[in-house]
């Protein structure tokens, strides 16, 4: 079942955070990149646009008392400022979104002004779908959709870094592989036992961005 928590995340006894990561920056900033390109185009052609408005103003004169030059300049400035603000909003949205994998559940936290979190316990998960296009593969990112068993609930981890590793981690948790250390049997009597790295340590090395 998909759970929502608009306040602070409830603490759970024995819960350990295995992975905490934002979406992959470049993959998640596709919209901001398009806006930035538009801003560059507007800045590059701003002088040309204003020159054309001067020509139009000269041709129509003061018919209807329409200040074409001032209006064009104002619209251009407002559009550029709005696009820049939108880019910063996209960056804040990226920083506010956190994917957390614990030994008990998968959590998505979002919200710039009002924080919100949704989560799903492993015993409620019925299926996991990993999707990647060519660009996402090049950026080592992808989308993971997690389906619950009730009312077709789902969580979607968009542009998650190293999605194959995250999917593997979630599957291990579903299967109950939440041990912290595993001790291997020594080859000879008196030989020191070898410890396996914890899941937290193992994935911490793989998710250094």
Buried (B, 14 or more C-beta within 10 A) or exposed (E): EBBEBEEEBEEEEEEEEBBBBBBBBBBBBEEBEEBBEBBEEBEEEBEEEEEEBEEEBEEEEEEEEEEBBEEBBEEBEEEBEEBEEBBEEBBEBBEBBBBBBBBBBBBBBEEEEEBEBBBBBBEBBEEBEBEBEEEBEEBBBBBBBBBBEEEEBBBEBBBBBBBEBBBBBBEBBBEEEBEEEEEEEEEEEEEEEEEEEBBBEEBBEEBEE
